[in-house]
């Protein structure tokens, strides 16, 4: 028999409302990333997720005898606060020099 081509992707777009963003895609039309309150909220959330109460890393460290406010190592004279990474600007990755803007 003769089978006509059926554009199922077009049917999905019509049903679900246009072209959505897929996983890992950035919304180019959004200025939401540069909002200072969003940046601060993101920093606080990232710190809490990475080392907040109940985080995997914190449980492992506490299981090895670490207590909040103590430094690591046998001399316990090291850093007592986690290093704070600098975020990216646009598409630049972590560690990108801040002085090299376009």
C-alpha distances in whole Angstrom, upper triangle without the diagonal:
4,6,10,13,15,19,20,23,24,23,26,28,28,29,31,33,33,33,35,37,36,38,41,40,43,44,45,46,48,52,52,53,56,58,61,61,57,59,62,59,57,60,61,58,57,61,61,57,59,62,62,64,61,60,59,61,64,64,64,67,68,68,70,73,72,73,73,75,76,75,73,75,78,80,78,79,76,74,74,71,67,67,65,62,62,58,56,56,53,51,54,54,57,60,59,63,63,65,62,60,59
4,7,10,12,16,18,21,21,21,24,26,26,27,29,31,30,30,33,35,34,36,39,38,41,41,42,43,46,50,50,51,54,56,59,59,55,56,59,57,55,58,60,56,56,59,59,56,57,61,61,63,61,59,58,60,63,63,63,66,68,67,69,72,71,72,71,74,75,74,72,74,77,79,77,78,75,72,72,69,66,65,63,60,59,56,54,54,50,48,51,52,55,58,57,60,61,63,59,58,56
4,7,9,12,14,17,18,17,20,22,22,23,26,27,26,27,29,31,30,33,35,35,37,38,39,40,42,46,46,47,50,52,55,55,51,53,56,54,51,54,56,53,52,56,55,52,54,57,58,59,57,55,54,56,59,59,59,62,64,64,66,68,68,69,68,70,71,70,69,70,74,76,74,75,71,69,69,66,62,61,59,57,56,53,50,50,47,45,48,48,51,55,54,57,58,59,56,55,53
4,6,10,12,15,15,15,18,20,19,21,23,24,24,24,27,29,28,31,34,33,35,35,36,37,40,43,44,45,48,49,53,53,49,51,54,52,49,53,54,51,51,54,54,51,53,56,56,58,56,54,54,56,59,59,59,62,64,64,65,68,67,68,67,69,70,69,68,70,73,75,73,74,70,68,68,64,61,60,58,55,54,51,48,48,44,43,46,47,50,53,52,55,55,57,54,52,50
4,6,9,12,12,12,15,17,17,18,21,22,21,21,23,26,25,28,30,29,32,31,33,34,36,40,40,41,44,46,49,49,46,47,50,48,46,49,51,48,47,51,51,48,49,53,53,55,53,51,51,52,55,56,56,58,61,60,62,65,64,65,63,66,67,66,64,66,70,72,69,70,67,64,64,61,57,56,54,51,50,47,45,44,41,39,42,43,46,49,48,51,52,53,50,48,47
4,6,9,9,9,12,13,14,15,17,18,18,18,21,23,22,25,28,27,29,29,31,32,34,38,38,39,42,43,47,46,43,45,48,45,43,47,48,45,45,48,48,45,47,50,51,52,50,48,48,50,53,53,54,56,58,58,60,63,61,62,61,63,64,64,62,64,68,70,67,68,65,62,62,59,55,54,52,49,49,45,43,42,39,38,41,42,44,48,47,50,50,52,49,47,45
4,5,5,7,9,10,11,13,15,15,14,15,17,19,19,22,25,23,26,25,27,28,30,34,34,35,38,40,43,43,40,41,44,42,40,43,45,42,41,45,45,42,44,47,48,50,48,46,46,48,50,51,51,54,56,56,58,60,59,60,58,60,62,61,60,62,65,67,65,65,62,59,59,56,52,51,49,46,45,41,39,39,35,34,37,38,41,44,43,46,46,48,46,43,42
4,5,5,6,9,10,10,12,14,13,14,15,18,17,20,23,22,24,24,26,27,29,33,33,34,37,38,41,41,38,39,42,40,38,41,42,39,39,43,42,39,41,45,45,46,45,43,43,45,47,48,48,51,53,53,55,57,56,57,55,58,59,58,57,59,63,65,62,63,59,57,56,53,50,49,47,44,43,40,38,38,34,33,36,37,40,43,42,46,46,48,45,43,42
4,5,5,6,9,10,10,12,10,10,12,14,14,17,20,18,21,21,22,23,25,29,29,30,33,35,38,38,34,36,39,37,35,38,39,36,36,40,40,37,38,42,42,44,43,41,41,43,45,46,46,49,51,51,53,55,54,54,53,55,56,56,54,57,60,62,59,60,57,54,53,50,47,46,44,41,40,36,34,34,31,29,33,33,36,40,39,42,42,44,41,39,38
4,5,5,6,9,10,10,9,10,12,15,16,19,22,20,22,21,23,23,25,29,29,31,34,35,38,38,35,37,40,38,36,39,41,38,38,42,42,39,41,44,44,46,45,43,43,45,48,48,49,51,53,54,56,58,56,57,55,57,58,58,57,59,63,64,62,62,59,56,56,52,49,48,45,43,42,38,36,35,32,31,34,35,38,41,40,43,43,45,42,40,38
4,5,5,6,9,10,10,12,14,17,17,20,23,22,24,23,25,25,27,31,31,32,35,36,40,39,36,38,41,38,37,40,41,38,38,42,42,39,41,45,44,46,45,43,43,45,48,48,49,52,53,54,56,58,56,57,55,57,59,59,58,60,64,65,63,63,60,57,56,53,50,49,47,44,43,39,38,37,34,33,37,37,40,43,43,46,45,47,45,43,41
4,5,5,6,8,8,9,11,14,14,17,20,19,21,20,22,23,24,28,28,29,32,33,36,36,32,34,37,35,33,36,38,35,35,39,38,35,37,41,41,42,41,39,40,42,44,44,45,48,49,50,52,54,53,53,51,54,55,55,54,56,60,62,59,60,56,53,53,49,46,46,43,41,40,36,35,34,31,30,34,34,37,40,40,43,42,45,43,40,39
4,5,5,5,5,6,8,12,13,16,19,17,19,18,20,20,21,25,25,27,30,31,34,34,31,32,35,33,32,35,36,34,34,38,37,35,37,41,40,42,41,39,40,42,44,45,46,48,50,50,52,54,53,53,51,53,55,54,54,56,60,61,59,59,56,53,52,49,45,45,42,39,38,35,33,32,29,28,32,33,35,39,38,41,40,42,40,38,36
4,6,5,6,9,11,15,16,20,23,21,22,20,22,22,23,27,27,29,32,33,36,36,33,35,38,35,34,38,39,36,37,40,40,38,40,43,43,45,44,42,43,45,47,48,49,51,53,53,55,57,56,56,54,56,58,57,57,59,63,64,62,62,59,56,55,51,48,48,45,43,41,38,36,35,32,31,35,36,39,42,41,44,43,45,43,40,39
4,6,8,11,12,15,16,19,22,21,22,21,23,23,24,28,27,29,32,33,36,35,32,35,37,35,33,37,38,35,36,39,39,36,39,42,41,43,42,40,41,43,45,46,47,49,51,51,54,56,54,54,52,54,56,56,56,58,62,63,60,61,58,55,54,50,48,47,44,42,41,38,36,36,33,32,36,37,39,42,42,45,44,46,44,42,41
4,6,8,9,12,13,16,19,18,19,18,20,20,21,24,24,26,29,29,32,31,28,31,33,31,29,33,34,31,32,36,35,33,35,38,38,39,38,37,38,40,42,42,44,46,47,48,50,52,50,50,49,51,53,53,52,55,58,60,57,57,54,51,50,47,44,43,41,39,38,34,33,32,29,29,33,33,35,39,38,41,40,43,41,39,38
4,7,8,11,14,17,19,17,18,16,18,17,19,22,22,24,27,28,31,30,27,30,32,30,29,33,34,31,32,36,35,33,36,39,38,40,40,38,39,41,43,44,45,47,49,50,52,53,52,51,49,51,53,53,53,56,59,60,57,58,54,51,50,47,44,43,40,38,37,33,32,31,28,28,32,33,35,38,37,40,39,41,39,37,36
4,6,10,12,16,18,15,16,14,16,15,17,21,21,23,26,27,30,30,27,29,32,30,29,32,34,31,32,36,36,34,36,39,39,41,40,38,39,41,43,44,45,47,49,50,52,54,52,52,50,51,53,53,52,55,59,60,57,57,54,51,50,46,43,42,40,37,36,32,30,29,26,26,29,31,33,37,35,38,37,39,37,34,33
4,7,9,13,14,12,13,11,13,14,16,19,20,21,24,25,29,29,25,27,30,29,27,30,32,29,29,33,34,31,33,37,37,39,38,36,37,38,41,42,43,45,46,47,49,51,49,49,47,49,51,50,49,52,56,57,54,54,51,48,47,44,41,40,37,34,33,29,27,26,23,22,26,27,30,33,32,35,34,36,34,31,30
4,6,10,12,10,11,10,12,13,14,18,17,19,22,23,26,26,23,24,27,25,23,27,28,26,26,30,30,28,30,33,33,35,35,32,33,35,37,38,39,41,43,44,46,48,45,46,44,45,47,47,46,49,52,54,51,51,48,45,44,40,37,36,34,31,30,26,24,24,21,21,24,25,27,31,30,33,32,35,33,30,29
4,7,8,6,7,7,10,12,12,16,15,16,19,21,24,24,20,22,25,23,21,24,26,23,23,27,27,25,26,30,30,33,32,30,30,32,34,35,36,38,40,41,43,44,42,43,41,42,44,43,43,45,49,50,47,48,44,41,41,37,34,33,30,28,27,23,21,21,18,17,21,21,24,27,27,30,29,31,30,27,27
4,6,6,9,10,13,15,15,19,18,18,21,23,26,26,22,23,26,24,21,24,26,23,23,26,27,24,25,29,29,32,31,28,29,30,33,34,34,36,38,39,41,43,41,41,40,42,43,42,41,44,47,49,46,47,43,40,40,37,33,32,30,27,27,23,21,22,19,18,21,21,23,27,26,30,30,32,30,28,28
4,6,9,11,14,17,16,19,18,17,21,22,25,24,21,21,24,22,19,22,24,21,20,23,24,21,22,26,26,29,27,25,25,26,29,30,31,33,35,35,37,39,37,38,36,38,39,39,38,40,44,45,43,43,40,37,37,33,30,29,27,24,24,21,19,20,18,17,19,19,21,24,24,28,28,31,29,28,28
4,7,10,12,15,15,17,16,15,19,21,23,23,19,19,22,21,17,20,22,19,18,22,22,20,20,24,25,28,27,24,24,25,28,29,30,31,34,35,36,38,36,37,35,37,38,37,36,38,42,43,41,41,37,34,34,31,28,27,24,21,21,17,16,17,15,13,16,15,17,21,21,24,24,27,25,24,24
4,7,9,12,12,15,15,14,17,19,22,22,19,19,22,21,18,21,23,21,20,24,25,22,23,27,28,31,30,27,28,28,31,33,33,34,37,38,39,41,39,39,38,39,40,39,38,41,45,46,43,43,40,37,37,33,30,28,26,23,22,18,16,16,13,12,15,16,18,22,21,24,24,27,25,23,22
4,6,9,9,11,11,10,14,16,19,19,16,16,20,19,16,19,21,20,19,22,24,22,23,26,27,30,30,27,28,29,31,33,34,35,37,38,40,41,39,39,37,38,39,38,38,41,44,45,43,42,39,36,36,32,29,27,24,21,20,16,14,13,10,10,14,15,17,20,19,22,22,24,22,20,20
4,6,6,9,9,10,13,15,18,19,15,16,20,19,17,20,22,21,21,24,25,24,25,29,29,32,32,30,31,31,33,35,36,37,39,41,42,44,41,41,39,40,42,41,41,43,47,48,45,45,41,38,38,34,31,30,26,24,22,18,16,15,12,12,16,17,20,23,22,24,23,25,24,21,20
4,6,8,10,10,12,15,18,19,17,17,21,21,19,21,24,23,23,26,28,26,27,31,31,34,35,32,33,34,36,38,39,39,42,43,44,46,43,43,41,41,43,42,42,45,48,49,46,46,42,39,39,35,32,30,27,24,22,18,16,14,10,11,15,17,20,23,21,23,22,23,21,19,18
4,7,9,10,12,14,17,19,16,17,21,21,19,22,25,24,24,27,29,28,29,32,32,35,36,34,35,36,37,40,41,41,43,45,46,48,45,45,42,43,45,44,44,47,51,51,48,47,44,41,40,37,34,32,29,26,24,20,18,16,13,14,18,20,23,25,23,25,23,25,24,20,19
4,5,7,9,10,14,15,13,14,17,17,16,19,21,20,21,24,25,25,26,29,29,32,33,31,33,33,34,37,38,39,40,42,44,45,42,41,39,39,41,41,41,44,48,48,45,45,41,38,37,33,31,29,26,24,21,18,16,14,12,14,17,19,21,24,22,24,22,24,23,20,19
4,5,6,7,11,12,11,12,15,15,15,17,20,20,20,23,25,24,26,28,28,32,33,31,33,33,34,37,38,38,40,42,43,44,41,40,37,38,40,39,40,43,47,47,44,43,39,36,35,32,29,28,24,22,19,16,15,13,11,14,17,19,20,22,21,22,20,22,21,18,18
4,6,6,9,10,7,9,12,12,12,15,17,16,17,20,21,21,23,25,25,28,29,27,30,30,31,33,35,35,37,39,40,41,38,37,34,35,37,37,37,41,44,44,41,41,37,34,33,29,27,26,22,21,18,15,14,13,12,15,17,18,19,22,21,23,20,23,23,20,20
4,6,8,10,7,7,11,11,10,12,15,15,15,18,19,19,20,23,23,27,28,26,28,27,29,31,33,33,34,37,38,39,35,35,32,32,35,34,34,38,41,41,38,38,34,31,30,26,24,23,19,17,15,11,11,9,9,12,14,15,16,18,17,19,17,20,19,17,18
4,6,9,7,7,10,12,11,13,16,16,17,19,21,21,22,25,25,28,30,28,30,29,30,33,34,34,36,39,39,40,37,36,33,33,35,34,35,38,42,41,39,37,34,31,30,26,25,23,19,17,14,12,11,9,9,13,14,16,16,18,17,18,15,18,18,15,16
4,6,5,6,9,10,11,12,15,15,16,19,20,21,22,24,24,27,29,27,30,29,30,33,34,34,36,38,39,40,36,35,32,32,35,34,35,39,42,42,39,38,35,31,30,26,25,23,20,19,16,14,14,13,13,16,18,19,19,21,20,21,18,21,21,19,20
4,5,5,6,9,10,11,12,14,15,17,18,20,21,23,22,25,28,26,29,28,28,31,33,32,33,36,37,37,34,32,29,29,32,31,33,36,40,39,36,35,32,28,27,23,22,21,17,17,14,13,14,13,15,18,18,19,18,20,20,20,17,20,21,19,21
4,5,5,6,8,10,11,12,14,15,17,18,20,21,20,23,25,24,27,27,27,30,32,31,32,35,36,36,33,31,28,28,31,31,32,36,39,39,35,35,32,28,27,23,22,21,18,18,16,14,16,16,17,20,21,21,20,22,22,23,20,23,24,22,24
4,5,5,6,9,10,10,12,14,15,16,18,20,19,22,24,22,25,25,25,28,30,30,31,34,35,35,32,31,27,28,31,31,32,35,39,39,35,35,32,28,27,23,21,21,17,17,15,13,14,14,15,17,18,19,18,21,21,22,20,23,23,21,23
4,5,5,6,9,10,10,12,14,15,16,18,18,21,23,21,24,23,24,27,28,28,29,32,33,33,30,29,26,26,28,28,29,32,36,36,33,32,29,25,24,20,19,17,14,13,11,9,11,11,13,15,16,16,15,17,17,19,16,19,20,19,21
4,5,5,6,9,10,11,12,14,15,17,16,19,22,20,23,22,22,25,27,26,27,30,31,31,28,26,23,23,26,26,27,31,34,34,30,30,27,23,22,18,17,16,13,13,12,11,14,14,17,19,19,18,17,19,19,20,18,21,23,21,24
4,5,5,6,9,10,11,12,14,15,14,17,19,18,21,21,21,24,26,25,26,29,30,31,27,26,23,24,26,27,28,31,35,35,31,31,28,24,23,19,18,18,15,15,14,13,15,16,18,20,20,19,18,21,22,23,21,24,26,24,26
4,5,5,6,9,10,10,12,14,14,17,19,17,19,19,19,22,24,24,25,28,29,30,26,26,23,24,26,26,27,30,34,34,30,30,27,23,22,18,16,16,13,13,12,10,12,14,15,17,17,16,15,18,19,21,19,23,23,22,24
4,5,5,6,9,10,11,12,12,16,18,16,18,17,18,21,22,22,23,26,27,27,24,23,20,20,23,22,23,27,30,30,27,27,23,20,19,15,13,13,9,10,10,9,12,14,16,18,17,16,14,16,17,19,18,21,22,22,24
4,6,5,6,9,10,11,10,13,15,14,17,16,16,19,21,20,21,24,25,25,22,21,18,18,21,22,23,26,30,30,26,26,23,20,18,14,13,14,11,12,13,13,16,18,20,21,21,19,17,19,21,23,21,25,26,25,28
4,5,5,6,8,10,9,12,14,12,15,15,15,18,20,20,21,23,25,25,22,21,19,20,23,23,24,27,31,31,28,28,25,22,20,16,15,15,13,14,15,13,16,18,20,21,21,19,17,20,22,24,23,26,27,27,29
4,5,5,6,8,9,12,14,11,13,13,14,17,18,18,20,22,23,24,21,21,18,19,21,21,22,25,28,29,26,26,23,20,18,15,12,13,10,11,12,11,14,17,18,19,18,16,14,17,19,21,21,24,25,25,27
4,5,5,6,7,10,12,10,13,11,11,15,16,16,17,20,21,21,18,17,14,16,18,18,18,22,25,26,22,23,20,16,15,11,9,10,9,10,12,12,16,19,21,21,21,18,15,17,20,22,21,25,26,26,29
4,6,5,4,7,9,8,11,11,10,13,15,15,16,19,20,20,18,17,14,16,18,19,20,23,26,27,23,24,22,18,16,13,12,14,12,14,16,16,19,22,24,24,24,21,19,21,24,26,25,29,30,30,32
4,6,6,8,9,6,9,10,10,12,14,15,16,18,20,21,18,18,16,18,20,20,20,24,27,28,25,26,23,20,18,15,13,15,14,14,16,16,18,21,23,23,23,20,18,20,23,26,25,29,30,30,32
4,6,9,10,6,8,7,8,11,12,12,14,16,18,19,16,16,15,17,18,18,17,20,24,25,22,23,20,17,16,13,10,12,11,12,15,15,18,21,23,22,21,18,16,18,21,24,24,28,28,29,31
4,7,8,6,8,6,6,9,10,10,11,14,15,16,13,13,11,13,14,15,15,18,21,22,19,20,18,15,13,11,9,11,12,13,17,17,20,24,26,26,24,21,19,20,24,26,26,29,31,31,34
4,6,5,9,9,7,10,12,12,12,15,17,17,14,13,11,14,16,17,17,21,24,25,21,22,20,17,15,13,11,14,14,16,19,19,22,25,27,27,27,24,21,23,26,28,28,31,33,33,36
4,6,9,10,7,8,12,12,11,13,16,16,14,12,11,14,16,18,18,21,24,25,22,23,22,19,16,15,14,17,18,20,22,23,26,29,31,31,30,27,25,27,30,32,31,35,36,37,39
4,7,8,7,6,10,11,10,12,15,15,14,13,13,16,18,19,19,22,25,26,23,25,23,21,19,17,16,19,20,21,24,24,27,30,32,31,31,28,26,28,31,33,33,37,38,38,41
4,6,5,6,9,10,11,12,15,16,14,14,13,17,18,18,18,21,24,25,22,24,22,20,18,16,14,17,17,18,21,21,24,27,29,28,28,25,22,24,28,30,30,34,35,35,38
4,5,5,6,9,10,11,13,15,14,15,15,18,18,19,17,20,22,25,22,24,22,20,19,17,15,17,18,19,22,22,25,28,30,29,28,25,22,25,28,30,31,35,35,36,38
4,6,5,6,9,10,11,13,11,13,13,15,15,15,14,16,19,21,19,21,18,16,15,14,12,14,16,17,20,21,23,27,29,28,27,23,21,22,26,28,29,33,33,34,37
4,5,5,6,8,10,11,9,9,9,13,13,14,13,16,18,20,17,19,17,16,14,13,12,15,16,18,21,22,25,29,31,30,29,26,23,24,28,30,30,34,35,36,39
4,6,5,6,9,10,9,10,11,15,15,16,15,17,19,22,19,22,20,19,17,16,15,18,20,21,25,26,28,32,34,33,32,29,26,28,31,33,34,38,38,39,42
4,6,5,7,9,9,11,13,16,15,15,13,15,17,20,18,20,19,18,17,17,15,18,20,21,25,26,28,32,34,33,31,28,25,27,30,32,34,37,38,39,42
4,5,5,7,5,8,10,12,11,11,10,12,14,16,14,17,15,14,13,14,13,16,18,20,24,25,28,32,34,33,31,28,25,26,29,31,32,36,37,38,41
4,5,5,5,6,9,12,11,12,11,13,15,17,15,18,17,16,14,15,15,18,20,23,26,28,31,34,36,36,34,31,28,29,33,34,35,39,40,41,44
4,5,7,10,12,15,14,15,13,15,16,19,17,20,19,19,17,18,18,21,23,25,29,30,33,37,38,38,36,33,30,31,35,37,38,41,42,43,46
4,6,9,12,15,12,13,11,11,12,15,14,17,17,17,16,17,17,20,23,25,28,30,33,36,39,38,36,32,29,30,34,35,37,40,41,43,46
4,7,10,12,10,11,10,11,12,14,12,16,16,16,14,16,17,20,23,25,29,31,34,38,40,39,37,34,31,31,35,36,37,41,42,44,47
4,7,9,7,8,7,10,11,13,10,13,13,13,11,13,13,17,20,22,26,28,31,34,37,36,35,31,28,28,32,33,34,37,39,40,44
4,6,6,9,10,12,14,14,11,14,14,13,10,12,13,17,19,22,26,28,31,34,37,37,35,32,29,29,33,34,34,38,39,40,44
4,6,8,10,14,16,16,12,14,13,12,8,9,11,15,17,20,23,25,29,32,34,35,33,30,27,27,31,32,32,35,37,38,41
4,7,10,13,15,14,10,11,11,9,6,8,11,14,16,20,23,25,29,32,35,35,33,30,27,27,30,31,30,34,36,37,40
4,7,10,11,11,7,9,9,8,6,9,11,14,17,20,24,26,30,33,36,36,34,31,27,27,30,31,31,34,37,38,42
4,7,9,8,5,6,5,5,5,8,10,12,16,19,22,25,28,31,34,34,32,29,25,24,28,29,29,32,34,36,39
4,7,8,5,7,6,7,8,10,11,13,16,19,22,25,28,31,34,34,31,28,24,24,28,28,30,33,34,36,40
4,6,5,8,7,10,11,14,14,16,19,21,25,28,31,34,37,36,33,30,26,26,29,30,32,34,36,38,42
4,6,8,10,13,14,17,17,19,23,25,29,31,34,38,41,40,37,34,30,29,33,34,35,38,39,42,45
4,5,8,11,12,16,17,19,23,25,28,31,34,37,41,40,37,34,30,29,33,33,34,37,39,41,45
4,6,8,9,12,14,16,20,22,26,29,32,35,38,38,35,32,28,27,31,31,32,35,37,39,43
4,7,8,12,14,15,19,21,24,28,31,34,37,37,34,31,27,26,30,29,30,33,35,37,41
4,6,9,11,12,15,18,21,24,27,30,33,33,30,27,24,22,26,26,27,29,32,34,37
4,6,7,8,12,15,18,21,24,27,30,30,28,25,21,20,23,24,24,27,29,31,35
4,7,9,12,16,19,21,25,28,31,31,29,26,22,22,25,26,26,29,31,33,36
4,6,9,12,15,18,21,24,28,28,26,23,19,19,22,23,23,26,28,29,33
4,6,9,13,15,19,22,25,25,23,20,16,16,20,21,21,24,26,27,31
4,6,10,13,16,19,22,22,20,17,13,13,16,17,17,21,22,24,27
4,7,9,13,16,19,19,17,15,11,11,14,15,15,18,20,21,25
4,6,9,13,16,16,13,11,7,8,11,12,12,16,17,18,22
4,7,9,13,13,11,9,6,7,9,10,9,13,14,15,18
4,7,10,11,9,8,6,8,9,11,10,14,14,14,17
4,6,7,5,5,5,8,7,10,9,12,12,11,14
4,6,6,8,9,10,8,10,8,11,10,9,11
4,6,8,11,13,11,13,12,14,12,10,11
4,6,10,12,10,13,13,15,13,11,12
4,7,8,6,9,10,12,10,10,11
4,6,6,10,11,14,12,13,15
4,6,9,10,14,13,14,17
4,6,8,11,11,13,16
4,6,9,8,10,13
4,5,6,8,12
4,6,7,11
4,6,9
4,7
4
